[in-house]
Amino acid sequence: MIQPEQDKKLWGGRFAESTAPLVEQFNASVGFDQRLAEQDIRGSLAHVDMLGSVGILSGEEVAQIQDGLNLILADIRAGDFEWRLDREDVHMNVEAALRDRIGPVAGKLHTARSRNDQVAVDFRLFTKEAALTLADLTRELRRVMVEEAERHLSSAGGRPVILPGYTHLQVAQPILLSHWFMAYAAMLERDEGRFADAATRMDESPLGSSALAGTPWPIDRHRTAAALGFARPTVNSLDGVGSRDFALEFLSACAVLMAHLSRLSEETVLYSTFEFGFLTLPDSHTTGSSIMPQKKNPDVSELARGKAGRVFGNLMGLLTVVKGTPLAYNKDLQEDKEGVFDSFDTCKVVLRLYAEMLPKSVWNHEVTLRAAGRGYSTATDLADHLARSGVPFREAHEVVGGLVGLASRSGRQLWDLSDAEMREAHPLLSAEVAAALTVEASVAGRKSYGGTAPVRVREAIDAAKAALEP
């Protein structure tokens, strides 16, 4: 049965019957890719301007099309645009609306262009802008981390806040809380760099690649690339329409960022528990229980930790989609967008939430100081004392291990051991040496580059502040 004229697709000339309703539903992407409407219209405006500049369209045709597109863009921004499922995607919705508005001249917009390069340029524009946005937000959280590090360098009665450092989640050695913040600042600096690098690599316009092989029309791809803010056009038309590694790189950067934020979330959850008591989260960023009135739940951190799994899944999902697609475009690639949108939205909100929450959180420095002294955290300092006196470190390690065993069996700390007990373990040890095994001395002594000594953390903060200056 021949399709009625009003039901025909913009591509429907070859088809003799209407698309089945279930196929319409399965095939349509307008429910999510309408998010690319602004990028789509920007791409069309650049394309039609170029068609006029090379003489493919007349000035009057260019003006009609540009006016129509700008009116449609205004409707979209105002929420007055009707998105239709039967028009499949954002591109066909916009083109059909343009045809409804200005008539048959709208069909000239698609000269020397395919939906394949159209979707590629829209998606690349969005992903590039998303990468730059996340780079900026990552930088802002990094700035918060540095500010918090500086604040806690002298917030405990004018002294730095000391925190137990852990390996295997067992007390290992005392560190400055500022050193802890600067560790996350270092991670975020790399995350920011990954987004910036990804944006630089995807800074190429596929517009003009057409369906897959380029076009015989005398187009100017450098002009459209510049108009859209790209550094250059893609060099290969097959690659231009058929590759999504720019999206994979973006998703990879999102996944690494969320891995870091999930680690931060895990520590935030642990440190805010009654058992740890290190951290009091603000009421504004926690929730209560419907039945237990005493509860204060770290929902922001728990959700951030959980949402990391979604972001990891988005990366794996797109890797799985593209691994078996031959060149150039395949409908499989319609599955490239939702994961990118979701990862962008997730990373954006988690970065903003932590930038709000951390400055309002309170670290209980007396609790952290007591905790830093538990678990024989200065044992390595005692071994280092022996090693500096000429004792081989392995021998020193064994001696101190014996002292830790002695202290633990009697419920004491190393600094509680008697002079006789210390000298019996090794003649170079004494009660005076034991008494010097404070967490403050341990922290202050770790002056190697990148270490936790206050002088080194101060240097790291100053360097980070300088790097964050505009």
C-alpha positions as CSV (number, residue, x, y, z in Angstrom):
1,M,0.0,0.0,0.0
2,I,1.4,3.4,-1.0
3,Q,1.9,5.7,2.0
4,P,-0.3,8.8,2.3
5,E,1.8,11.9,1.5
6,Q,1.4,13.3,5.0
7,D,2.7,10.1,6.6
8,K,5.9,9.9,4.4
9,K,9.2,10.1,6.1
10,L,11.7,12.6,4.9
11,W,13.6,9.6,3.6
12,G,10.5,7.7,2.5
13,G,10.7,7.8,-1.3
14,R,12.0,4.3,-1.7
15,F,9.4,2.7,0.6
16,A,5.9,1.5,-0.4
17,E,4.4,1.0,3.0
18,S,4.4,2.8,6.4
19,T,6.8,1.8,9.2
20,A,5.2,-0.6,11.6
21,P,4.3,1.1,15.0
22,L,6.5,-1.2,17.0
23,V,9.4,-0.4,14.7
24,E,8.7,3.3,15.1
25,Q,8.9,2.9,18.8
26,F,12.1,0.7,18.7
27,N,13.8,2.9,16.1
28,A,13.1,6.3,17.6
29,S,15.8,8.2,19.6
30,V,14.0,11.5,19.9
31,G,13.1,10.8,23.5
32,F,16.8,11.3,24.5
33,D,18.6,12.9,21.6
34,Q,16.4,16.0,21.6
35,R,19.0,17.0,24.2
36,L,21.2,17.7,21.2
37,A,18.8,20.2,19.7
38,E,20.9,23.3,20.2
39,Q,24.0,21.5,18.8
40,D,21.9,20.3,15.9
41,I,20.7,23.8,15.0
42,R,24.2,25.3,15.4
43,G,25.5,22.6,13.0
44,S,22.8,23.4,10.5
45,L,23.3,27.2,10.7
46,A,27.0,26.7,10.1
47,H,26.3,24.3,7.2
48,V,23.8,26.6,5.5
49,D,26.1,29.6,5.9
50,M,28.8,27.6,4.1
51,L,26.4,26.5,1.4
52,G,25.7,30.1,0.7
53,S,29.4,31.1,0.8
54,V,30.4,28.6,-1.9
55,G,27.4,29.4,-4.1
56,I,25.4,26.2,-3.6
57,L,22.5,28.2,-2.2
58,S,21.4,31.7,-2.9
59,G,21.5,34.4,-0.3
60,E,17.7,34.5,-0.1
61,E,17.6,30.7,0.5
62,V,20.2,30.9,3.2
63,A,18.3,33.7,4.9
64,Q,15.0,31.8,4.8
65,I,16.6,28.7,6.3
66,Q,18.6,30.6,8.9
67,D,15.5,32.6,10.0
68,G,13.4,29.4,10.2
69,L,16.1,27.6,12.3
70,N,16.4,30.5,14.7
71,L,12.7,30.5,15.2
72,I,12.7,26.8,15.9
73,L,15.6,27.2,18.3
74,A,13.6,29.9,20.2
75,D,10.6,27.6,20.4
76,I,12.8,24.8,21.8
77,R,14.3,27.1,24.4
78,A,10.9,28.3,25.4
79,G,9.6,24.7,25.7
80,D,7.1,25.3,22.9
81,F,8.4,22.8,20.4
82,E,6.4,19.7,19.6
83,W,8.7,16.6,19.6
84,R,7.1,13.8,17.5
85,L,8.0,10.1,17.8
86,D,7.2,9.5,14.2
87,R,10.0,11.8,13.1
88,E,12.5,9.5,14.8
89,D,15.2,11.7,16.1
90,V,16.2,15.3,16.8
91,H,17.5,15.8,13.3
92,M,14.3,14.8,11.5
93,N,12.2,16.6,14.0
94,V,14.0,19.9,13.4
95,E,14.1,19.4,9.6
96,A,10.4,18.5,9.4
97,A,9.5,21.5,11.5
98,L,11.6,23.7,9.3
99,R,9.7,22.4,6.2
100,D,6.4,23.0,8.0
101,R,7.5,26.6,8.7
102,I,9.2,27.7,5.5
103,G,8.1,25.2,2.8
104,P,10.1,23.1,0.3
105,V,13.2,25.3,0.5
106,A,13.9,23.6,3.8
107,G,14.9,20.5,1.9
108,K,17.9,22.4,0.5
109,L,19.5,22.5,4.0
110,H,20.4,18.8,3.6
111,T,22.4,19.4,0.4
112,A,25.9,17.9,0.8
113,R,25.1,16.5,4.2
114,S,23.9,13.2,5.6
115,R,22.3,12.4,8.9
116,N,25.5,10.4,9.6
117,D,27.8,13.4,9.7
118,Q,25.0,15.5,11.2
119,V,24.6,13.2,14.2
120,A,28.4,12.9,14.5
121,V,29.0,16.6,14.6
122,D,26.1,17.2,17.1
123,F,27.3,14.5,19.4
124,R,31.0,15.6,19.2
125,L,30.0,19.2,20.0
126,F,28.0,18.1,23.0
127,T,30.8,15.8,24.3
128,K,33.5,18.3,23.8
129,E,31.5,20.9,25.8
130,A,30.7,18.3,28.5
131,A,34.4,17.5,28.8
132,L,35.3,21.1,29.3
133,T,32.5,21.6,31.8
134,L,33.6,18.7,33.9
135,A,37.2,19.9,33.7
136,D,36.1,23.2,35.2
137,L,34.0,21.6,37.9
138,T,36.8,19.2,38.7
139,R,39.1,22.2,39.0
140,E,36.6,23.8,41.4
141,L,36.5,20.8,43.7
142,R,40.3,20.6,43.5
143,R,40.3,24.3,44.7
144,V,38.1,23.3,47.6
145,M,40.4,20.5,48.5
146,V,43.4,22.8,48.6
147,E,41.5,25.4,50.7
148,E,40.5,22.7,53.2
149,A,44.1,21.5,53.3
150,E,45.2,25.0,54.1
151,R,42.5,25.6,56.7
152,H,43.3,22.4,58.6
153,L,47.1,23.1,58.6
154,S,46.5,25.3,61.7
155,S,42.9,24.6,62.9
156,A,43.6,22.5,66.0
157,G,44.5,25.3,68.4
158,G,46.9,26.7,65.9
159,R,48.4,23.3,65.2
160,P,47.8,21.0,62.2
161,V,45.1,18.4,62.4
162,I,46.6,14.9,62.6
163,L,44.8,11.9,61.2
164,P,45.6,8.2,61.3
165,G,46.9,7.0,57.9
166,Y,45.8,3.5,56.9
167,T,46.9,0.6,54.8
168,H,44.6,-2.4,54.6
169,L,42.3,-0.2,56.7
170,Q,44.6,-0.8,59.6
171,V,46.3,2.1,61.4
172,A,49.7,2.5,59.7
173,Q,51.3,5.9,60.3
174,P,50.0,9.3,61.4
175,I,49.5,11.9,58.7
176,L,48.2,15.4,58.5
177,L,44.6,15.8,57.5
178,S,45.9,18.4,55.1
179,H,48.1,15.8,53.5
180,W,44.9,13.6,53.0
181,F,43.1,16.5,51.3
182,M,46.1,17.1,49.1
183,A,46.1,13.5,48.0
184,Y,42.6,14.0,46.6
185,A,43.7,17.3,45.1
186,A,46.4,15.5,43.2
187,M,43.9,12.9,41.9
188,L,41.6,15.7,40.8
189,E,44.4,17.5,39.0
190,R,44.9,14.4,36.8
191,D,41.2,14.1,36.3
192,E,41.0,17.6,35.1
193,G,43.8,16.9,32.7
194,R,42.1,13.9,31.3
195,F,39.0,15.9,30.5
196,A,41.0,18.7,28.9
197,D,43.1,16.2,26.9
198,A,40.0,14.4,25.7
199,A,38.5,17.8,24.6
200,T,41.6,18.6,22.7
201,R,41.6,15.2,20.9
202,M,37.9,15.5,19.9
203,D,38.3,19.0,18.7
204,E,37.6,18.0,15.1
205,S,34.5,18.5,13.0
206,P,33.0,15.5,11.1
207,L,30.6,17.8,9.2
208,G,31.1,17.4,5.5
209,S,32.0,13.7,5.8
210,S,28.5,13.1,4.5
211,A,27.2,9.5,4.6
212,L,30.7,7.9,4.6
213,A,32.7,8.9,1.5
214,G,32.6,12.7,1.4
215,T,30.6,14.6,-1.2
216,P,31.0,15.8,-4.8
217,W,29.7,19.3,-3.8
218,P,32.4,22.0,-3.5
219,I,31.9,22.5,0.3
220,D,34.3,24.2,2.7
221,R,34.8,21.9,5.7
222,H,37.4,24.2,7.3
223,R,34.8,27.0,7.3
224,T,32.1,25.0,9.1
225,A,34.7,23.6,11.5
226,A,35.8,27.1,12.5
227,A,32.2,28.3,12.7
228,L,31.4,25.5,15.2
229,G,34.5,26.2,17.3
230,F,36.5,23.2,16.2
231,A,40.2,23.4,15.6
232,R,40.0,21.5,12.3
233,P,37.9,19.0,10.3
234,T,38.4,15.3,10.6
235,V,40.8,14.0,8.0
236,N,38.9,10.8,7.0
237,S,35.2,10.6,6.1
238,L,34.9,7.0,7.2
239,D,36.4,7.7,10.6
240,G,34.5,11.0,10.9
241,V,31.1,9.3,10.8
242,G,31.9,5.8,12.1
243,S,34.1,6.4,15.1
244,R,33.1,7.0,18.7
245,D,36.4,6.9,20.5
246,F,35.9,10.5,21.5
247,A,32.9,9.4,23.5
248,L,34.8,6.4,24.9
249,E,37.6,8.7,26.0
250,F,35.1,11.0,27.7
251,L,33.4,8.0,29.4
252,S,36.8,6.7,30.5
253,A,37.7,10.1,32.1
254,C,34.3,10.1,33.8
255,A,34.9,6.5,35.1
256,V,38.3,7.4,36.6
257,L,36.9,10.5,38.2
258,M,34.1,8.6,39.7
259,A,36.5,6.0,41.0
260,H,38.3,8.7,42.8
261,L,35.1,10.3,44.1
262,S,33.9,6.8,45.2
263,R,37.1,6.4,47.3
264,L,36.4,9.8,48.8
265,S,32.9,8.7,49.5
266,E,33.9,5.5,51.2
267,E,36.2,7.4,53.5
268,T,33.6,10.0,54.2
269,V,31.1,7.4,55.1
270,L,33.5,5.6,57.4
271,Y,34.9,8.7,59.1
272,S,31.4,10.0,59.9
273,T,30.3,6.8,61.7
274,F,29.9,6.8,65.4
275,E,32.7,4.2,65.6
276,F,35.2,6.5,63.9
277,G,33.8,9.8,64.9
278,F,36.4,11.8,62.9
279,L,33.9,13.8,60.8
280,T,30.6,15.5,61.3
281,L,28.8,16.0,58.0
282,P,26.5,19.1,57.6
283,D,22.8,18.7,58.2
284,S,22.2,20.2,54.8
285,H,23.9,17.3,53.0
286,T,22.6,14.4,55.1
287,T,19.2,12.7,55.7
288,G,17.4,11.1,58.6
289,S,15.5,7.8,59.2
290,S,11.8,7.4,59.0
291,I,11.8,5.3,62.2
292,M,15.1,6.0,64.1
293,P,15.2,9.6,65.2
294,Q,18.9,9.5,66.1
295,K,20.1,8.7,62.6
296,K,22.1,11.0,60.4
297,N,22.8,9.3,57.1
298,P,25.6,10.2,54.7
299,D,23.3,9.8,51.6
300,V,25.4,12.1,49.4
301,S,28.5,10.0,49.8
302,E,26.6,6.7,49.6
303,L,24.8,7.7,46.4
304,A,28.1,9.0,44.9
305,R,29.7,5.7,45.7
306,G,26.8,3.8,44.2
307,K,26.5,5.9,41.1
308,A,30.1,5.2,40.3
309,G,28.9,1.8,39.2
310,R,26.6,3.3,36.6
311,V,29.3,5.4,35.2
312,F,31.6,2.4,34.9
313,G,28.7,0.5,33.2
314,N,28.3,3.3,30.7
315,L,31.9,3.0,29.6
316,M,31.6,-0.8,29.3
317,G,28.3,-0.5,27.5
318,L,29.7,1.7,24.7
319,L,32.9,-0.4,24.4
320,T,30.7,-3.4,23.8
321,V,28.5,-1.5,21.3
322,V,31.4,-0.3,19.1
323,K,33.7,-3.4,19.3
324,G,31.8,-5.2,16.4
325,T,30.6,-2.4,14.2
326,P,32.1,-2.3,10.7
327,L,32.9,1.0,9.0
328,A,31.2,3.3,8.7
329,Y,27.9,4.2,10.4
330,N,25.6,1.5,11.9
331,K,22.4,1.9,13.8
332,D,24.1,0.4,16.8
333,L,25.7,3.8,17.3
334,Q,22.4,5.2,18.3
335,E,23.3,3.6,21.7
336,D,26.2,6.0,22.1
337,K,24.4,8.9,23.7
338,E,22.4,7.9,26.7
339,G,25.5,6.7,28.6
340,V,27.3,9.9,27.8
341,F,24.4,12.0,28.9
342,D,24.0,10.0,32.1
343,S,27.7,10.0,33.0
344,F,28.0,13.8,32.4
345,D,25.0,14.5,34.6
346,T,26.2,12.2,37.3
347,C,29.7,13.5,37.4
348,K,28.5,17.1,37.3
349,V,26.2,16.8,40.3
350,V,28.6,14.8,42.4
351,L,31.4,17.3,41.9
352,R,29.1,20.1,42.8
353,L,27.8,18.3,45.9
354,Y,31.3,17.7,47.3
355,A,32.3,21.2,46.6
356,E,29.4,22.3,48.7
357,M,29.6,19.7,51.5
358,L,33.3,19.6,52.4
359,P,33.7,23.2,53.6
360,K,30.7,22.7,55.8
361,S,32.0,19.5,57.4
362,V,33.6,19.5,60.8
363,W,36.7,17.4,61.6
364,N,36.9,16.4,65.2
365,H,40.6,16.9,65.7
366,E,40.9,15.6,69.3
367,V,39.3,12.3,68.1
368,T,41.6,12.0,65.1
369,L,44.7,12.8,67.2
370,R,43.8,10.0,69.7
371,A,43.1,7.6,66.8
372,A,46.4,8.5,65.2
373,G,48.2,7.3,68.3
374,R,46.5,3.9,68.4
375,G,47.7,0.8,66.7
376,Y,51.4,1.5,67.4
377,S,51.5,3.9,64.5
378,T,54.9,5.2,65.4
379,A,56.6,1.8,65.4
380,T,58.3,2.5,62.1
381,D,59.8,5.7,63.6
382,L,61.4,3.5,66.3
383,A,62.8,1.2,63.7
384,D,64.1,4.2,61.7
385,H,65.8,5.4,65.0
386,L,67.7,2.1,65.2
387,A,68.5,2.1,61.5
388,R,69.9,5.7,61.8
389,S,72.2,4.4,64.6
390,G,73.7,1.7,62.2
391,V,71.4,-1.2,62.9
392,P,70.3,-3.0,59.7
393,F,66.7,-2.1,59.0
394,R,65.6,-5.8,58.9
395,E,67.1,-6.3,62.3
396,A,65.5,-3.1,63.6
397,H,62.2,-4.2,62.2
398,E,62.4,-7.5,64.2
399,V,63.4,-5.7,67.4
400,V,60.5,-3.3,67.2
401,G,58.1,-6.0,66.2
402,G,59.0,-7.8,69.5
403,L,58.4,-4.6,71.4
404,V,55.0,-4.1,69.8
405,G,54.1,-7.7,70.8
406,L,55.2,-7.0,74.4
407,A,53.2,-3.7,74.5
408,S,50.1,-5.3,73.0
409,R,50.0,-8.2,75.4
410,S,50.1,-5.8,78.3
411,G,47.6,-3.3,76.9
412,R,50.2,-0.5,76.6
413,Q,51.6,1.8,73.9
414,L,55.3,1.8,72.9
415,W,55.9,5.1,74.9
416,D,54.6,3.3,78.0
417,L,57.4,0.7,78.0
418,S,60.0,1.0,80.8
419,D,63.7,1.8,80.3
420,A,64.6,-1.8,81.3
421,E,62.2,-3.3,78.7
422,M,63.5,-1.0,76.0
423,R,67.2,-1.7,76.8
424,E,66.5,-5.4,77.0
425,A,65.1,-5.3,73.5
426,H,68.2,-3.4,72.2
427,P,71.0,-1.5,73.9
428,L,70.4,1.5,71.7
429,L,66.9,1.9,73.1
430,S,65.7,3.6,76.3
431,A,62.7,5.1,78.0
432,E,63.8,8.5,76.7
433,V,63.6,7.2,73.1
434,A,60.2,5.6,73.8
435,A,58.8,8.9,75.2
436,A,59.8,10.7,72.0
437,L,57.5,8.4,69.9
438,T,54.7,11.0,69.6
439,V,52.5,11.3,66.6
440,E,53.5,14.9,66.3
441,A,57.1,14.0,66.1
442,S,56.4,11.2,63.6
443,V,54.5,13.6,61.3
444,A,57.1,16.4,61.6
445,G,60.0,14.0,60.8
446,R,58.6,12.9,57.4
447,K,60.2,15.6,55.4
448,S,60.9,13.8,52.2
449,Y,59.5,15.4,49.1
450,G,55.7,14.7,48.9
451,G,55.7,13.6,52.6
452,T,53.3,14.6,55.4
453,A,55.6,16.9,57.4
454,P,53.9,20.3,57.8
455,V,56.8,22.0,55.9
456,R,56.3,19.7,52.9
457,V,52.5,20.0,53.0
458,R,52.8,23.8,53.2
459,E,55.0,23.7,50.0
460,A,52.4,21.4,48.3
461,I,49.5,23.8,49.2
462,D,51.4,26.8,47.9
463,A,52.3,25.1,44.7
464,A,48.7,24.0,44.2
465,K,47.4,27.5,44.9
466,A,49.8,28.9,42.3
467,A,48.7,26.3,39.7
468,L,45.0,27.2,40.4
469,E,45.5,30.9,39.8
470,P,43.7,32.2,36.6
